């Protein structure tokens, strides 16, 4: 039997890739345009199995620029060569490519009724960590698997943080706060109704275009009103996000909302620190069983300068692990892409500053329920 070699795909493989895709899949096929885009994307990897000039398999690995995650987006083995261990070889080659690119976790999705593939991933050390409902074109469910492929020192144990995705484009703050509160109280509602209620309480009314987002003062108050301890670390003392609006009327409203938040906070035990929260203080909070909700700029994630709230779940010597509530399904993202994102500490320090001139740093630390 002719030996099968695994190599990087080339532009001239495009026709053969399409033929292989059609032989292996009936639904959810990758288009010619998408294959071409993956071939031209220097960050991603498309590995092919070549047998005497014929493509008999491929593995497409996507690399996230900011999070140090890799993801097997698609794996195909020609039916004529199945049962010869080619799928295992492709997965192992994908892992080597990801490690060479300094990725630490490999993730993937697989149909819940694809028993041979599930057995392969489990044999290779992948663990299931969730399910994605109605994932495929035929409404089939996908099981989510991951494996740590690059190891540093063992990660310390922190409170597990449930994941909750935002359901609107303007409720990242409430979604991030819900995750923090759910880590501290298993009775915390994980519902759209709760998400929208928190937004009503914490919104700044105006910010950028469209609906206003939430500020740190409003989120801290929402946590306090639900019985949790809360503290604020904000680098600026005055009204926030004034630079995101041009109208003087809107600036006036933002200032009035800020004054109202301060008056309400004055009736609580919420501590306000007008300084940035250091990484060491953040790690200390996690080790004490407190969950930071932090404002970031999404520039490092998607080259968009938008204020965005995320939940910090864990830290180790190299990474800060985040739950990002924003899932871009139009871009092919799934829940698996947004849980426990490993962000390099150096990159995280850049992310946790919003704005160019005197950048804002803001964190709400949610503590246990008050007695």
VOGU-3710 file (C-alpha; in Angstrom, 3 decimals, decimal comma):
1> xxxxxxxxxx> 0,000/0,000/0,000  1,288/3,437/-0,937  2,492/5,447/2,045  0,401/8,398/3,199  2,269/11,607/3,969  0,887/14,630/5,832  1,873/18,111/4,670  0,635/21,691/4,550  -2,022/22,357/1,943  -1,141/24,405/-1,125
11> xxxxxxxxxx> -3,243/26,542/-3,438  -3,115/23,859/-6,131  -4,870/21,476/-3,687  -8,093/23,492/-3,800  -9,958/21,317/-6,348  -8,895/18,113/-4,602  -10,005/19,521/-1,234  -13,467/20,245/-2,611  -13,769/16,734/-4,048  -12,687/15,232/-0,732
21> xxxxxxxxxx> -15,164/17,450/1,135  -17,998/16,227/-1,086  -16,987/12,581/-0,623  -16,848/12,863/3,160  -19,792/15,106/4,054  -23,392/15,531/2,970  -24,105/18,634/5,074  -22,131/21,537/6,583  -19,620/21,452/3,727  -16,825/23,988/3,486
31> xxxxxxxxxx> -17,137/26,055/0,320  -14,418/26,747/-2,250  -14,329/30,368/-1,108  -13,838/29,337/2,516  -11,101/26,841/1,647  -9,314/29,559/-0,293  -9,596/31,952/2,658  -8,182/29,338/5,030  -5,316/28,665/2,630  -4,483/32,368/2,557
41> xxxxxxxxxx> -4,771/32,936/6,322  -1,196/32,706/7,671  -2,324/32,163/11,276  -4,432/29,056/10,569  -3,208/25,648/9,415  -4,677/23,337/6,778  -2,956/19,953/6,795  -3,613/17,364/4,063  -2,944/13,628/3,816  -1,374/12,813/0,446
51> xxxxxxxxxx> -1,301/9,294/-1,002  0,533/9,118/-4,326  -0,681/12,593/-5,300  -4,284/12,026/-4,204  -5,706/13,788/-1,149  -7,259/11,251/1,218  -7,705/13,428/4,281  -7,333/16,878/5,770  -7,426/18,675/9,125  -8,218/22,370/9,423
61> xxxxxxxxxx> -6,848/24,066/12,548  -7,906/27,592/13,497  -5,607/29,659/15,724  -7,012/32,478/17,861  -4,645/35,440/17,805  -5,259/36,672/21,350  -6,320/33,672/23,408  -3,671/31,019/22,686  -6,441/28,553/21,806  -6,412/26,262/18,791
71> xxxxxxxxxx> -9,476/24,587/17,368  -9,909/21,663/14,984  -12,569/23,176/12,769  -12,923/20,233/10,400  -11,406/16,756/10,025  -12,019/14,564/6,975  -10,785/11,086/6,044  -11,631/9,520/2,675  -13,954/6,498/3,182  -11,548/4,336/1,157
81> xxxxxxxxxx> -8,768/4,691/3,753  -10,747/4,723/6,980  -9,738/2,252/9,649  -6,007/2,740/9,034  -5,366/5,280/11,807  -5,246/8,314/9,517  -7,696/10,309/11,645  -5,474/9,834/14,697  -2,394/10,879/12,715  -4,133/14,031/11,508
91> xxxxxxxxxx> -5,221/15,007/15,029  -1,715/14,436/16,384  -0,227/16,468/13,534  -2,731/19,237/14,275  -1,641/19,265/17,906  2,034/19,520/16,904  1,222/22,461/14,624  -0,669/24,162/17,438  2,116/23,588/19,971  4,633/24,997/17,489
101> xxxxxxxxxx> 2,396/28,088/17,333  2,506/28,247/21,167  -1,140/27,280/21,680  -1,934/25,574/24,968  -5,432/24,124/24,436  -6,964/22,312/21,469  -10,738/22,347/21,191  -13,205/20,780/18,764  -16,846/19,898/18,200  -18,188/16,510/17,102
111> xxxxxxxxxx> -21,682/15,239/16,335  -23,177/13,525/19,364  -24,081/10,501/17,202  -20,594/10,122/15,675  -19,451/7,290/17,953  -16,191/6,452/16,084  -14,988/10,072/16,216  -15,940/10,430/19,877  -14,037/7,236/20,695  -10,991/8,569/18,814
121> xxxxxxxxxx> -10,935/11,857/20,711  -11,422/10,161/24,060  -8,604/7,727/23,284  -6,349/10,701/22,515  -7,098/12,291/25,876  -9,832/14,790/24,989  -12,496/15,474/27,595  -16,036/16,607/26,966  -16,841/19,920/28,626  -20,182/20,829/27,144
131> xxxxxxxxxx> -22,836/20,449/24,474  -23,848/22,865/21,752  -27,505/22,471/20,833  -28,803/22,780/17,260  -25,250/23,197/15,955  -25,416/21,524/12,530  -27,519/22,301/9,463  -29,816/19,371/10,227  -30,244/20,700/13,819  -28,034/17,970/15,270
141> xxxxxxxxxx> -26,204/18,590/18,546  -22,437/18,879/18,916  -20,369/17,672/21,853  -17,505/19,967/22,828  -14,118/18,467/23,632  -10,778/19,917/24,630  -7,283/18,800/25,571  -4,369/20,684/27,088  -1,536/20,278/24,589  1,111/22,582/26,037
151> xxxxxxxxxx> 1,879/22,459/29,742  3,461/24,950/32,097  3,157/24,719/35,871  -0,100/23,164/37,133  -2,922/25,678/37,269  -4,207/26,500/40,745  -7,717/25,542/41,630  -10,256/28,335/41,629  -14,005/28,444/41,930  -15,664/26,975/38,827
161> xxxxxxxxxx> -17,489/29,714/36,921  -20,620/28,745/34,930  -20,785/30,194/31,423  -23,612/32,471/30,298  -23,661/34,143/26,836  -25,069/37,617/26,378  -28,307/37,628/24,402  -28,108/41,204/23,092  -25,252/43,261/21,709  -25,382/45,682/24,646
171> xxxxxxxxxx> -25,592/43,353/27,679  -22,022/42,062/28,029  -21,808/43,663/31,487  -24,908/41,948/32,899  -23,864/38,614/31,358  -20,365/38,873/32,866  -21,855/39,810/36,254  -24,332/36,915/36,117  -21,433/34,486/35,614  -19,583/35,922/38,618
181> xxxxxxxxxx> -22,648/35,721/40,853  -23,464/32,189/39,664  -19,962/31,056/40,687  -20,731/32,236/44,229  -24,378/31,148/44,456  -25,782/28,160/42,573  -29,279/29,646/42,929  -28,339/32,688/40,840  -30,700/32,917/37,821  -28,990/32,418/34,451
191> xxxxxxxxxx> -31,796/33,926/32,404  -32,390/36,609/29,813  -34,884/38,233/32,173  -32,179/38,613/34,832  -29,724/39,857/32,211  -32,102/42,583/31,026  -33,069/43,549/34,573  -29,418/44,120/35,482  -28,956/46,167/32,310  -31,888/48,378/33,299
201> xxxxxxxxxx> -30,260/48,954/36,690  -26,688/49,464/35,495  -26,941/51,139/32,083  -25,178/54,437/31,504  -28,042/55,272/29,064  -25,645/56,549/26,385  -22,429/55,037/25,026  -21,188/54,928/21,448  -24,139/54,172/19,127  -27,347/52,344/19,906
211> xxxxxxxxxx> -28,286/51,245/23,399  -26,067/52,280/26,280  -23,785/49,787/27,938  -23,178/49,305/31,643  -20,613/51,039/33,814  -18,705/49,624/36,771  -20,690/51,594/39,363  -24,026/50,287/38,097  -22,777/46,694/37,948  -21,417/46,881/41,501
221> xxxxxxxxxx> -24,786/48,197/42,707  -26,617/45,394/40,890  -24,429/42,794/42,629  -24,947/44,474/46,026  -28,722/44,602/45,589  -28,683/40,836/44,969  -26,990/40,260/48,283  -23,348/39,972/47,209  -20,308/41,803/48,501  -18,817/44,120/45,900
231> xxxxxxxxxx> -15,879/46,456/45,471  -14,841/48,810/42,688  -11,429/49,537/41,213  -11,731/52,463/38,793  -8,822/54,544/37,499  -10,995/57,646/36,882  -12,989/59,525/39,516  -15,411/61,466/37,330  -18,134/60,416/34,874  -17,046/57,633/32,517
241> xxxxxxxxxx> -17,371/57,196/28,742  -17,909/60,900/28,046  -15,532/60,655/25,083  -17,789/58,071/23,414  -20,535/60,644/22,750  -20,414/64,051/21,036  -23,693/65,638/22,086  -23,479/67,918/25,111  -26,944/66,740/26,148  -25,730/63,147/26,196
251> xxxxxxxxxx> -22,639/64,135/28,159  -24,903/65,864/30,672  -27,054/62,743/31,024  -23,962/60,565/31,525  -22,812/62,900/34,280  -26,215/62,825/36,000  -26,336/59,026/35,838  -22,855/58,883/37,364  -23,929/61,169/40,216  -26,945/58,946/40,847
261> xxxxxxxxxx> -24,777/55,835/41,016  -22,437/57,521/43,510  -25,355/58,567/45,718  -26,718/55,010/45,735  -23,274/53,527/46,421  -22,968/55,884/49,390  -25,862/53,985/51,012  -24,044/50,623/50,679  -20,835/49,015/51,842  -19,319/48,982/48,353
271> xxxxxxxxxx> -15,678/50,039/48,500  -14,366/52,307/45,727  -10,653/52,379/44,883  -9,613/55,036/42,398  -6,686/53,089/41,026  -6,203/50,192/38,629  -6,357/46,658/39,975  -2,985/44,929/39,665  -2,662/41,374/38,383  -1,468/40,314/41,817
281> xxxxxxxxxx> -4,524/41,856/43,485  -6,714/40,114/40,919  -5,111/36,757/41,637  -5,428/37,339/45,394  -9,142/38,047/44,929  -9,615/34,787/43,008  -7,786/32,815/45,683  -10,094/34,375/48,290  -13,148/33,116/46,407  -14,012/36,450/44,773
291> xxxxxxxxxx> -14,722/36,864/41,061  -13,447/39,895/39,073  -15,570/41,332/36,281  -13,319/43,531/34,183  -13,704/46,078/31,399  -11,499/45,438/28,372  -10,925/46,883/24,937  -11,698/44,321/22,241  -8,855/45,572/20,032  -6,618/42,646/20,972
301> xxxxxxxxxx> -9,428/40,182/20,205  -11,015/41,467/17,006  -9,394/44,817/16,128  -12,488/46,724/17,259  -12,057/49,441/19,882  -15,202/48,705/21,859  -15,588/48,606/25,650  -16,506/45,105/26,685  -17,053/43,274/29,978  -15,621/39,804/30,661
311> xxxxxxxxxx> -15,381/37,537/33,711  -11,992/36,491/35,072  -12,125/32,810/36,082  -8,549/31,756/36,894  -4,882/32,717/36,587  -1,542/30,980/36,460  2,042/32,014/35,858  1,468/32,651/32,174  -2,216/33,272/31,548  -5,398/34,985/32,687
321> xxxxxxxxxx> -8,438/32,801/31,913  -11,621/34,590/30,830  -15,253/33,856/30,098  -16,192/36,170/27,234  -20,008/36,434/26,979  -19,969/37,598/23,336  -20,353/34,770/20,783  -20,158/35,827/17,126  -22,141/33,037/15,462  -21,892/34,796/12,078
331> xxxxxxxxxx> -18,137/34,259/12,285  -18,521/30,586/13,202  -17,867/31,014/16,922  -19,396/28,658/19,450  -19,627/28,576/23,222  -16,473/26,451/23,144  -14,526/29,425/21,794  -15,437/31,717/24,688  -14,973/29,659/27,865  -11,777/29,839/29,924
341> xxxxxxxxxx> -9,939/31,768/27,218  -6,210/31,691/28,065  -4,936/35,256/27,587  -1,219/35,895/27,868  -0,621/38,118/30,917  1,213/40,695/28,829  -1,639/40,872/26,317  -4,194/41,006/29,125  -2,545/44,086/30,611  -3,009/45,809/27,242
351> xxxxxxxxxx> -6,595/44,576/26,904  -7,621/45,857/30,324  -7,290/49,487/29,266  -10,069/51,192/27,333  -9,456/54,424/25,427  -6,369/56,123/24,020  -5,959/59,255/26,099  -5,775/58,438/29,811  -7,200/54,940/29,257  -9,861/53,744/31,658
361> xxxxxxxxxx> -9,267/50,682/33,819  -12,311/49,348/35,662  -12,987/46,175/37,650  -15,900/45,037/39,793  -14,937/42,342/42,287  -17,922/40,274/43,355  -17,653/38,620/46,762  -19,694/36,011/48,627  -23,263/36,666/49,635  -23,579/38,875/52,682
371> x> -24,939/37,261/55,842
//
